[in-house]
Amino acid sequence: MYVAVRRYEGVSDPQKVAQVAEEGFVPIISEMPGFVAHYLVDAGDGVMVATSVFEHKDAEEQSTFRAGE
C-alpha cells in the first residue's frame, strides 16, 4: 500500500474544503488504478489533513501531481 498525506494550513471554512474535495478531487483520484480510500480530517486551528490510500506507487504519485493542480 502507498499513502499520500497532505497538510493544509490556514483553512477558514473546513466544510467548504471538504465539499470541494468530495466533489472535485476525490472523483479524479478514485478513477486511478489501485485507489483504495481518501480521508479528510479537520485537525482544528485551521489545519486539515488529507490521506489518500493506493495499492500502486504510480497512482499515489499521480494523485500528488493532481493535488498540485
mmCIF file of the N, C-alpha and C atoms, coordinates in Angstrom:
data_MODEL
# 
_entry.id   MODEL 
# 
loop_
_atom_site.group_PDB 
_atom_site.id 
_atom_site.type_symbol 
_atom_site.label_atom_id 
_atom_site.label_alt_id 
_atom_site.label_comp_id 
_atom_site.label_asym_id 
_atom_site.label_entity_id 
_atom_site.label_seq_id 
_atom_site.pdbx_PDB_ins_code 
_atom_site.Cartn_x 
_atom_site.Cartn_y 
_atom_site.Cartn_z 
_atom_site.occupancy 
_atom_site.B_iso_or_equiv 
_atom_site.pdbx_formal_charge 
_atom_site.auth_seq_id 
_atom_site.auth_comp_id 
_atom_site.auth_asym_id 
_atom_site.auth_atom_id 
_atom_site.pdbx_PDB_model_num 
ATOM 1   N N  . MET A 1 1  ? 0.838   -1.180 0.000   1.00 0.00 ? 1  MET A N  1 
ATOM 2   C CA . MET A 1 1  ? 0.000   0.000  0.000   1.00 0.00 ? 1  MET A CA 1 
ATOM 3   C C  . MET A 1 1  ? 0.881   1.240  0.000   1.00 0.00 ? 1  MET A C  1 
ATOM 4   N N  . TYR A 1 2  ? 0.362   2.289  -0.627  1.00 0.00 ? 2  TYR A N  1 
ATOM 5   C CA . TYR A 1 2  ? 1.042   3.576  -0.688  1.00 0.00 ? 2  TYR A CA 1 
ATOM 6   C C  . TYR A 1 2  ? 0.066   4.644  -0.223  1.00 0.00 ? 2  TYR A C  1 
ATOM 7   N N  . VAL A 1 3  ? 0.590   5.592  0.533   1.00 0.00 ? 3  VAL A N  1 
ATOM 8   C CA . VAL A 1 3  ? -0.251  6.622  1.123   1.00 0.00 ? 3  VAL A CA 1 
ATOM 9   C C  . VAL A 1 3  ? 0.326   7.990  0.813   1.00 0.00 ? 3  VAL A C  1 
ATOM 10  N N  . ALA A 1 4  ? -0.542  8.912  0.442   1.00 0.00 ? 4  ALA A N  1 
ATOM 11  C CA . ALA A 1 4  ? -0.169  10.324 0.285   1.00 0.00 ? 4  ALA A CA 1 
ATOM 12  C C  . ALA A 1 4  ? -0.864  11.087 1.408   1.00 0.00 ? 4  ALA A C  1 
ATOM 13  N N  . VAL A 1 5  ? -0.088  11.822 2.185   1.00 0.00 ? 5  VAL A N  1 
ATOM 14  C CA . VAL A 1 5  ? -0.634  12.615 3.278   1.00 0.00 ? 5  VAL A CA 1 
ATOM 15  C C  . VAL A 1 5  ? -0.344  14.077 2.977   1.00 0.00 ? 5  VAL A C  1 
ATOM 16  N N  . ARG A 1 6  ? -1.391  14.876 2.992   1.00 0.00 ? 6  ARG A N  1 
ATOM 17  C CA . ARG A 1 6  ? -1.254  16.310 2.707   1.00 0.00 ? 6  ARG A CA 1 
ATOM 18  C C  . ARG A 1 6  ? -1.787  17.101 3.894   1.00 0.00 ? 6  ARG A C  1 
ATOM 19  N N  . ARG A 1 7  ? -1.060  18.144 4.270   1.00 0.00 ? 7  ARG A N  1 
ATOM 20  C CA . ARG A 1 7  ? -1.460  19.004 5.388   1.00 0.00 ? 7  ARG A CA 1 
ATOM 21  C C  . ARG A 1 7  ? -1.767  20.380 4.812   1.00 0.00 ? 7  ARG A C  1 
ATOM 22  N N  . TYR A 1 8  ? -2.929  20.885 5.157   1.00 0.00 ? 8  TYR A N  1 
ATOM 23  C CA . TYR A 1 8  ? -3.361  22.207 4.698   1.00 0.00 ? 8  TYR A CA 1 
ATOM 24  C C  . TYR A 1 8  ? -3.527  23.109 5.913   1.00 0.00 ? 8  TYR A C  1 
ATOM 25  N N  . GLU A 1 9  ? -2.872  24.261 5.876   1.00 0.00 ? 9  GLU A N  1 
ATOM 26  C CA . GLU A 1 9  ? -2.947  25.209 6.983   1.00 0.00 ? 9  GLU A CA 1 
ATOM 27  C C  . GLU A 1 9  ? -3.684  26.464 6.533   1.00 0.00 ? 9  GLU A C  1 
ATOM 28  N N  . GLY A 1 10 ? -4.238  27.185 7.488   1.00 0.00 ? 10 GLY A N  1 
ATOM 29  C CA . GLY A 1 10 ? -4.942  28.425 7.180   1.00 0.00 ? 10 GLY A CA 1 
ATOM 30  C C  . GLY A 1 10 ? -6.342  28.201 6.641   1.00 0.00 ? 10 GLY A C  1 
ATOM 31  N N  . VAL A 1 11 ? -6.933  27.076 6.948   1.00 0.00 ? 11 VAL A N  1 
ATOM 32  C CA . VAL A 1 11 ? -8.281  26.758 6.481   1.00 0.00 ? 11 VAL A CA 1 
ATOM 33  C C  . VAL A 1 11 ? -9.293  27.511 7.345   1.00 0.00 ? 11 VAL A C  1 
ATOM 34  N N  . SER A 1 12 ? -10.083 28.364 6.699   1.00 0.00 ? 12 SER A N  1 
ATOM 35  C CA . SER A 1 12 ? -11.081 29.127 7.453   1.00 0.00 ? 12 SER A CA 1 
ATOM 36  C C  . SER A 1 12 ? -12.476 28.500 7.381   1.00 0.00 ? 12 SER A C  1 
ATOM 37  N N  . ASP A 1 13 ? -12.704 27.631 6.391   1.00 0.00 ? 13 ASP A N  1 
ATOM 38  C CA . ASP A 1 13 ? -14.012 27.000 6.228   1.00 0.00 ? 13 ASP A CA 1 
ATOM 39  C C  . ASP A 1 13 ? -13.828 25.508 5.929   1.00 0.00 ? 13 ASP A C  1 
ATOM 40  N N  . PRO A 1 14 ? -13.659 24.690 6.957   1.00 0.00 ? 14 PRO A N  1 
ATOM 41  C CA . PRO A 1 14 ? -13.420 23.260 6.748   1.00 0.00 ? 14 PRO A CA 1 
ATOM 42  C C  . PRO A 1 14 ? -14.520 22.558 5.955   1.00 0.00 ? 14 PRO A C  1 
ATOM 43  N N  . GLN A 1 15 ? -15.765 22.976 6.141   1.00 0.00 ? 15 GLN A N  1 
ATOM 44  C CA . GLN A 1 15 ? -16.863 22.351 5.397   1.00 0.00 ? 15 GLN A CA 1 
ATOM 45  C C  . GLN A 1 15 ? -16.737 22.612 3.901   1.00 0.00 ? 15 GLN A C  1 
ATOM 46  N N  . LYS A 1 16 ? -16.308 23.805 3.528   1.00 0.00 ? 16 LYS A N  1 
ATOM 47  C CA . LYS A 1 16 ? -16.127 24.141 2.112   1.00 0.00 ? 16 LYS A CA 1 
ATOM 48  C C  . LYS A 1 16 ? -14.986 23.316 1.515   1.00 0.00 ? 16 LYS A C  1 
ATOM 49  N N  . VAL A 1 17 ? -13.903 23.188 2.267   1.00 0.00 ? 17 VAL A N  1 
ATOM 50  C CA . VAL A 1 17 ? -12.774 22.373 1.799   1.00 0.00 ? 17 VAL A CA 1 
ATOM 51  C C  . VAL A 1 17 ? -13.221 20.929 1.596   1.00 0.00 ? 17 VAL A C  1 
ATOM 52  N N  . ALA A 1 18 ? -13.976 20.394 2.533   1.00 0.00 ? 18 ALA A N  1 
ATOM 53  C CA . ALA A 1 18 ? -14.475 19.022 2.414   1.00 0.00 ? 18 ALA A CA 1 
ATOM 54  C C  . ALA A 1 18 ? -15.375 18.869 1.193   1.00 0.00 ? 18 ALA A C  1 
ATOM 55  N N  . GLN A 1 19 ? -16.222 19.856 0.945   1.00 0.00 ? 19 GLN A N  1 
ATOM 56  C CA . GLN A 1 19 ? -17.122 19.812 -0.208  1.00 0.00 ? 19 GLN A CA 1 
ATOM 57  C C  . GLN A 1 19 ? -16.339 19.845 -1.513  1.00 0.00 ? 19 GLN A C  1 
ATOM 58  N N  . VAL A 1 20 ? -15.366 20.732 -1.604  1.00 0.00 ? 20 VAL A N  1 
ATOM 59  C CA . VAL A 1 20 ? -14.552 20.839 -2.818  1.00 0.00 ? 20 VAL A CA 1 
ATOM 60  C C  . VAL A 1 20 ? -13.788 19.533 -3.055  1.00 0.00 ? 20 VAL A C  1 
ATOM 61  N N  . ALA A 1 21 ? -13.238 18.960 -1.989  1.00 0.00 ? 21 ALA A N  1 
ATOM 62  C CA . ALA A 1 21 ? -12.516 17.691 -2.125  1.00 0.00 ? 21 ALA A CA 1 
ATOM 63  C C  . ALA A 1 21 ? -13.450 16.581 -2.591  1.00 0.00 ? 21 ALA A C  1 
ATOM 64  N N  . GLU A 1 22 ? -14.606 16.496 -1.975  1.00 0.00 ? 22 GLU A N  1 
ATOM 65  C CA . GLU A 1 22 ? -15.562 15.428 -2.290  1.00 0.00 ? 22 GLU A CA 1 
ATOM 66  C C  . GLU A 1 22 ? -16.121 15.548 -3.708  1.00 0.00 ? 22 GLU A C  1 
ATOM 67  N N  . GLU A 1 23 ? -16.332 16.762 -4.157  1.00 0.00 ? 23 GLU A N  1 
ATOM 68  C CA . GLU A 1 23 ? -16.936 16.966 -5.483  1.00 0.00 ? 23 GLU A CA 1 
ATOM 69  C C  . GLU A 1 23 ? -15.905 17.094 -6.603  1.00 0.00 ? 23 GLU A C  1 
ATOM 70  N N  . GLY A 1 24 ? -14.689 17.499 -6.261  1.00 0.00 ? 24 GLY A N  1 
ATOM 71  C CA . GLY A 1 24 ? -13.700 17.752 -7.307  1.00 0.00 ? 24 GLY A CA 1 
ATOM 72  C C  . GLY A 1 24 ? -12.527 16.794 -7.313  1.00 0.00 ? 24 GLY A C  1 
ATOM 73  N N  . PHE A 1 25 ? -11.843 16.670 -6.187  1.00 0.00 ? 25 PHE A N  1 
ATOM 74  C CA . PHE A 1 25 ? -10.615 15.888 -6.136  1.00 0.00 ? 25 PHE A CA 1 
ATOM 75  C C  . PHE A 1 25 ? -10.863 14.382 -6.038  1.00 0.00 ? 25 PHE A C  1 
ATOM 76  N N  . VAL A 1 26 ? -11.744 13.973 -5.163  1.00 0.00 ? 26 VAL A N  1 
ATOM 77  C CA . VAL A 1 26 ? -11.980 12.536 -4.954  1.00 0.00 ? 26 VAL A CA 1 
ATOM 78  C C  . VAL A 1 26 ? -12.465 11.833 -6.226  1.00 0.00 ? 26 VAL A C  1 
ATOM 79  N N  . PRO A 1 27 ? -13.376 12.413 -6.993  1.00 0.00 ? 27 PRO A N  1 
ATOM 80  C CA . PRO A 1 27 ? -13.767 11.735 -8.235  1.00 0.00 ? 27 PRO A CA 1 
ATOM 81  C C  . PRO A 1 27 ? -12.597 11.509 -9.200  1.00 0.00 ? 27 PRO A C  1 
ATOM 82  N N  . ILE A 1 28 ? -11.641 12.423 -9.201  1.00 0.00 ? 28 ILE A N  1 
ATOM 83  C CA . ILE A 1 28 ? -10.480 12.280 -10.085 1.00 0.00 ? 28 ILE A CA 1 
ATOM 84  C C  . ILE A 1 28 ? -9.589  11.138 -9.623  1.00 0.00 ? 28 ILE A C  1 
ATOM 85  N N  . ILE A 1 29 ? -9.232  11.145 -8.340  1.00 0.00 ? 29 ILE A N  1 
ATOM 86  C CA . ILE A 1 29 ? -8.295  10.112 -7.874  1.00 0.00 ? 29 ILE A CA 1 
ATOM 87  C C  . ILE A 1 29 ? -8.958  8.747  -7.724  1.00 0.00 ? 29 ILE A C  1 
ATOM 88  N N  . SER A 1 30 ? -10.261 8.717  -7.523  1.00 0.00 ? 30 SER A N  1 
ATOM 89  C CA . SER A 1 30 ? -10.936 7.423  -7.359  1.00 0.00 ? 30 SER A CA 1 
ATOM 90  C C  . SER A 1 30 ? -10.970 6.623  -8.651  1.00 0.00 ? 30 SER A C  1 
ATOM 91  N N  . GLU A 1 31 ? -10.719 7.283  -9.778  1.00 0.00 ? 31 GLU A N  1 
ATOM 92  C CA . GLU A 1 31 ? -10.666 6.589  -11.069 1.00 0.00 ? 31 GLU A CA 1 
ATOM 93  C C  . GLU A 1 31 ? -9.291  5.994  -11.353 1.00 0.00 ? 31 GLU A C  1 
ATOM 94  N N  . MET A 1 32 ? -8.311  6.334  -10.533 1.00 0.00 ? 32 MET A N  1 
ATOM 95  C CA . MET A 1 32 ? -6.953  5.824  -10.747 1.00 0.00 ? 32 MET A CA 1 
ATOM 96  C C  . MET A 1 32 ? -6.882  4.355  -10.355 1.00 0.00 ? 32 MET A C  1 
ATOM 97  N N  . PRO A 1 33 ? -6.147  3.556  -11.132 1.00 0.00 ? 33 PRO A N  1 
ATOM 98  C CA . PRO A 1 33 ? -5.997  2.144  -10.787 1.00 0.00 ? 33 PRO A CA 1 
ATOM 99  C C  . PRO A 1 33 ? -5.359  1.996  -9.403  1.00 0.00 ? 33 PRO A C  1 
ATOM 100 N N  . GLY A 1 34 ? -5.929  1.176  -8.583  1.00 0.00 ? 34 GLY A N  1 
ATOM 101 C CA . GLY A 1 34 ? -5.372  0.923  -7.269  1.00 0.00 ? 34 GLY A CA 1 
ATOM 102 C C  . GLY A 1 34 ? -5.849  1.863  -6.180  1.00 0.00 ? 34 GLY A C  1 
ATOM 103 N N  . PHE A 1 35 ? -6.791  2.755  -6.497  1.00 0.00 ? 35 PHE A N  1 
ATOM 104 C CA . PHE A 1 35 ? -7.331  3.638  -5.467  1.00 0.00 ? 35 PHE A CA 1 
ATOM 105 C C  . PHE A 1 35 ? -8.047  2.800  -4.416  1.00 0.00 ? 35 PHE A C  1 
ATOM 106 N N  . VAL A 1 36 ? -7.801  3.119  -3.137  1.00 0.00 ? 36 VAL A N  1 
ATOM 107 C CA . VAL A 1 36 ? -8.435  2.391  -2.042  1.00 0.00 ? 36 VAL A CA 1 
ATOM 108 C C  . VAL A 1 36 ? -9.370  3.305  -1.256  1.00 0.00 ? 36 VAL A C  1 
ATOM 109 N N  . ALA A 1 37 ? -8.855  4.471  -0.820  1.00 0.00 ? 37 ALA A N  1 
ATOM 110 C CA . ALA A 1 37 ? -9.669  5.335  0.034   1.00 0.00 ? 37 ALA A CA 1 
ATOM 111 C C  . ALA A 1 37 ? -9.076  6.737  0.097   1.00 0.00 ? 37 ALA A C  1 
ATOM 112 N N  . HIS A 1 38 ? -9.919  7.673  0.529   1.00 0.00 ? 38 HIS A N  1 
ATOM 113 C CA . HIS A 1 38 ? -9.479  9.049  0.773   1.00 0.00 ? 38 HIS A CA 1 
ATOM 114 C C  . HIS A 1 38 ? -10.152 9.532  2.049   1.00 0.00 ? 38 HIS A C  1 
ATOM 115 N N  . TYR A 1 39 ? -9.359  10.110 2.937   1.00 0.00 ? 39 TYR A N  1 
ATOM 116 C CA . TYR A 1 39 ? -9.870  10.613 4.208   1.00 0.00 ? 39 TYR A CA 1 
ATOM 117 C C  . TYR A 1 39 ? -9.451  12.073 4.366   1.00 0.00 ? 39 TYR A C  1 
ATOM 118 N N  . LEU A 1 40 ? -10.355 12.885 4.888   1.00 0.00 ? 40 LEU A N  1 
ATOM 119 C CA . LEU A 1 40 ? -10.071 14.289 5.162   1.00 0.00 ? 40 LEU A CA 1 
ATOM 120 C C  . LEU A 1 40 ? -10.468 14.571 6.598   1.00 0.00 ? 40 LEU A C  1 
ATOM 121 N N  . VAL A 1 41 ? -9.520  15.099 7.377   1.00 0.00 ? 41 VAL A N  1 
ATOM 122 C CA . VAL A 1 41 ? -9.736  15.305 8.803   1.00 0.00 ? 41 VAL A CA 1 
ATOM 123 C C  . VAL A 1 41 ? -9.515  16.772 9.147   1.00 0.00 ? 41 VAL A C  1 
ATOM 124 N N  . ASP A 1 42 ? -10.454 17.345 9.888   1.00 0.00 ? 42 ASP A N  1 
ATOM 125 C CA . ASP A 1 42 ? -10.291 18.682 10.430  1.00 0.00 ? 42 ASP A CA 1 
ATOM 126 C C  . ASP A 1 42 ? -9.497  18.532 11.721  1.00 0.00 ? 42 ASP A C  1 
ATOM 127 N N  . ALA A 1 43 ? -8.239  18.970 11.697  1.00 0.00 ? 43 ALA A N  1 
ATOM 128 C CA . ALA A 1 43 ? -7.367  18.820 12.866  1.00 0.00 ? 43 ALA A CA 1 
ATOM 129 C C  . ALA A 1 43 ? -7.485  19.999 13.828  1.00 0.00 ? 43 ALA A C  1 
ATOM 130 N N  . GLY A 1 44 ? -8.311  20.972 13.492  1.00 0.00 ? 44 GLY A N  1 
ATOM 131 C CA . GLY A 1 44 ? -8.505  22.133 14.352  1.00 0.00 ? 44 GLY A CA 1 
ATOM 132 C C  . GLY A 1 44 ? -7.475  23.218 14.094  1.00 0.00 ? 44 GLY A C  1 
ATOM 133 N N  . ASP A 1 45 ? -7.738  24.393 14.611  1.00 0.00 ? 45 ASP A N  1 
ATOM 134 C CA . ASP A 1 45 ? -6.840  25.537 14.468  1.00 0.00 ? 45 ASP A CA 1 
ATOM 135 C C  . ASP A 1 45 ? -6.477  25.829 13.019  1.00 0.00 ? 45 ASP A C  1 
ATOM 136 N N  . GLY A 1 46 ? -7.441  25.657 12.097  1.00 0.00 ? 46 GLY A N  1 
ATOM 137 C CA . GLY A 1 46 ? -7.207  25.979 10.693  1.00 0.00 ? 46 GLY A CA 1 
ATOM 138 C C  . GLY A 1 46 ? -6.369  24.974 9.940   1.00 0.00 ? 46 GLY A C  1 
ATOM 139 N N  . VAL A 1 47 ? -6.224  23.767 10.481  1.00 0.00 ? 47 VAL A N  1 
ATOM 140 C CA . VAL A 1 47 ? -5.423  22.722 9.847   1.00 0.00 ? 47 VAL A CA 1 
ATOM 141 C C  . VAL A 1 47 ? -6.325  21.570 9.430   1.00 0.00 ? 47 VAL A C  1 
ATOM 142 N N  . MET A 1 48 ? -6.126  21.100 8.203   1.00 0.00 ? 48 MET A N  1 
ATOM 143 C CA . MET A 1 48 ? -6.811  19.897 7.726   1.00 0.00 ? 48 MET A CA 1 
ATOM 144 C C  . MET A 1 48 ? -5.761  18.948 7.173   1.00 0.00 ? 48 MET A C  1 
ATOM 145 N N  . VAL A 1 49 ? -6.020  17.659 7.320   1.00 0.00 ? 49 VAL A N  1 
ATOM 146 C CA . VAL A 1 49 ? -5.101  16.639 6.843   1.00 0.00 ? 49 VAL A CA 1 
ATOM 147 C C  . VAL A 1 49 ? -5.872  15.698 5.919   1.00 0.00 ? 49 VAL A C  1 
ATOM 148 N N  . ALA A 1 50 ? -5.337  15.508 4.723   1.00 0.00 ? 50 ALA A N  1 
ATOM 149 C CA . ALA A 1 50 ? -5.940  14.594 3.749   1.00 0.00 ? 50 ALA A CA 1 
ATOM 150 C C  . ALA A 1 50 ? -5.014  13.395 3.582   1.00 0.00 ? 50 ALA A C  1 
ATOM 151 N N  . THR A 1 51 ? -5.613  12.214 3.562   1.00 0.00 ? 51 THR A N  1 
ATOM 152 C CA . THR A 1 51 ? -4.857  10.976 3.380   1.00 0.00 ? 51 THR A CA 1 
ATOM 153 C C  . THR A 1 51 ? -5.507  10.189 2.250   1.00 0.00 ? 51 THR A C  1 
ATOM 154 N N  . SER A 1 52 ? -4.710  9.856  1.255   1.00 0.00 ? 52 SER A N  1 
ATOM 155 C CA . SER A 1 52 ? -5.189  9.048  0.130   1.00 0.00 ? 52 SER A CA 1 
ATOM 156 C C  . SER A 1 52 ? -4.414  7.744  0.132   1.00 0.00 ? 52 SER A C  1 
ATOM 157 N N  . VAL A 1 53 ? -5.120  6.627  -0.054  1.00 0.00 ? 53 VAL A N  1 
ATOM 158 C CA . VAL A 1 53 ? -4.514  5.301  0.004   1.00 0.00 ? 53 VAL A CA 1 
ATOM 159 C C  . VAL A 1 53 ? -4.641  4.634  -1.366  1.00 0.00 ? 53 VAL A C  1 
ATOM 160 N N  . PHE A 1 54 ? -3.527  4.042  -1.812  1.00 0.00 ? 54 PHE A N  1 
ATOM 161 C CA . PHE A 1 54 ? -3.482  3.384  -3.122  1.00 0.00 ? 54 PHE A CA 1 
ATOM 162 C C  . PHE A 1 54 ? -2.747  2.059  -3.010  1.00 0.00 ? 54 PHE A C  1 
ATOM 163 N N  . GLU A 1 55 ? -3.043  1.163  -3.926  1.00 0.00 ? 55 GLU A N  1 
ATOM 164 C CA . GLU A 1 55 ? -2.337  -0.111 -3.994  1.00 0.00 ? 55 GLU A CA 1 
ATOM 165 C C  . GLU A 1 55 ? -1.042  0.006  -4.784  1.00 0.00 ? 55 GLU A C  1 
ATOM 166 N N  . HIS A 1 56 ? -0.938  1.024  -5.641  1.00 0.00 ? 56 HIS A N  1 
ATOM 167 C CA . HIS A 1 56 ? 0.213   1.153  -6.537  1.00 0.00 ? 56 HIS A CA 1 
ATOM 168 C C  . HIS A 1 56 ? 0.924   2.492  -6.338  1.00 0.00 ? 56 HIS A C  1 
ATOM 169 N N  . LYS A 1 57 ? 2.228   2.465  -6.390  1.00 0.00 ? 57 LYS A N  1 
ATOM 170 C CA . LYS A 1 57 ? 3.030   3.671  -6.221  1.00 0.00 ? 57 LYS A CA 1 
ATOM 171 C C  . LYS A 1 57 ? 2.729   4.698  -7.307  1.00 0.00 ? 57 LYS A C  1 
ATOM 172 N N  . ASP A 1 58 ? 2.552   4.249  -8.542  1.00 0.00 ? 58 ASP A N  1 
ATOM 173 C CA . ASP A 1 58 ? 2.292   5.179  -9.646  1.00 0.00 ? 58 ASP A CA 1 
ATOM 174 C C  . ASP A 1 58 ? 1.032   6.002  -9.400  1.00 0.00 ? 58 ASP A C  1 
ATOM 175 N N  . ALA A 1 59 ? -0.006  5.380  -8.900  1.00 0.00 ? 59 ALA A N  1 
ATOM 176 C CA . ALA A 1 59 ? -1.249  6.103  -8.635  1.00 0.00 ? 59 ALA A CA 1 
ATOM 177 C C  . ALA A 1 59 ? -1.062  7.110  -7.504  1.00 0.00 ? 59 ALA A C  1 
ATOM 178 N N  . GLU A 1 60 ? -0.316  6.741  -6.485  1.00 0.00 ? 60 GLU A N  1 
ATOM 179 C CA . GLU A 1 60 ? -0.047  7.677  -5.384  1.00 0.00 ? 60 GLU A CA 1 
ATOM 180 C C  . GLU A 1 60 ? 0.709   8.889  -5.902  1.00 0.00 ? 60 GLU A C  1 
ATOM 181 N N  . GLU A 1 61 ? 1.712   8.665  -6.734  1.00 0.00 ? 61 GLU A N  1 
ATOM 182 C CA . GLU A 1 61 ? 2.484   9.778  -7.283  1.00 0.00 ? 61 GLU A CA 1 
ATOM 183 C C  . GLU A 1 61 ? 1.616   10.656 -8.182  1.00 0.00 ? 61 GLU A C  1 
ATOM 184 N N  . GLN A 1 62 ? 0.775   10.027 -8.968  1.00 0.00 ? 62 GLN A N  1 
ATOM 185 C CA . GLN A 1 62 ? -0.119  10.786 -9.852  1.00 0.00 ? 62 GLN A CA 1 
ATOM 186 C C  . GLN A 1 62 ? -1.117  11.616 -9.039  1.00 0.00 ? 62 GLN A C  1 
ATOM 187 N N  . SER A 1 63 ? -1.570  11.078 -7.912  1.00 0.00 ? 63 SER A N  1 
ATOM 188 C CA . SER A 1 63 ? -2.513  11.829 -7.075  1.00 0.00 ? 63 SER A CA 1 
ATOM 189 C C  . SER A 1 63 ? -1.842  13.075 -6.505  1.00 0.00 ? 63 SER A C  1 
ATOM 190 N N  . THR A 1 64 ? -0.572  12.957 -6.173  1.00 0.00 ? 64 THR A N  1 
ATOM 191 C CA . THR A 1 64 ? 0.157   14.123 -5.653  1.00 0.00 ? 64 THR A CA 1 
ATOM 192 C C  . THR A 1 64 ? 0.291   15.178 -6.739  1.00 0.00 ? 64 THR A C  1 
ATOM 193 N N  . PHE A 1 65 ? 0.548   14.753 -7.957  1.00 0.00 ? 65 PHE A N  1 
ATOM 194 C CA . PHE A 1 65 ? 0.598   15.695 -9.085  1.00 0.00 ? 65 PHE A CA 1 
ATOM 195 C C  . PHE A 1 65 ? -0.745  16.369 -9.288  1.00 0.00 ? 65 PHE A C  1 
ATOM 196 N N  . ARG A 1 66 ? -1.816  15.588 -9.247  1.00 0.00 ? 66 ARG A N  1 
ATOM 197 C CA . ARG A 1 66 ? -3.172  16.137 -9.437  1.00 0.00 ? 66 ARG A CA 1 
ATOM 198 C C  . ARG A 1 66 ? -3.544  17.097 -8.320  1.00 0.00 ? 66 ARG A C  1 
ATOM 199 N N  . ALA A 1 67 ? -3.127  16.795 -7.098  1.00 0.00 ? 67 ALA A N  1 
ATOM 200 C CA . ALA A 1 67 ? -3.439  17.671 -5.958  1.00 0.00 ? 67 ALA A CA 1 
ATOM 201 C C  . ALA A 1 67 ? -2.771  19.034 -6.143  1.00 0.00 ? 67 ALA A C  1 
ATOM 202 N N  . GLY A 1 68 ? -1.601  19.023 -6.751  1.00 0.00 ? 68 GLY A N  1 
ATOM 203 C CA . GLY A 1 68 ? -0.886  20.274 -7.000  1.00 0.00 ? 68 GLY A CA 1 
ATOM 204 C C  . GLY A 1 68 ? -1.551  21.138 -8.057  1.00 0.00 ? 68 GLY A C  1 
ATOM 205 N N  . GLU A 1 69 ? -2.307  20.507 -8.924  1.00 0.00 ? 69 GLU A N  1 
ATOM 206 C CA . GLU A 1 69 ? -3.014  21.266 -9.962  1.00 0.00 ? 69 GLU A CA 1 
ATOM 207 C C  . GLU A 1 69 ? -4.167  22.004 -9.354  1.00 0.00 ? 69 GLU A C  1 
# 
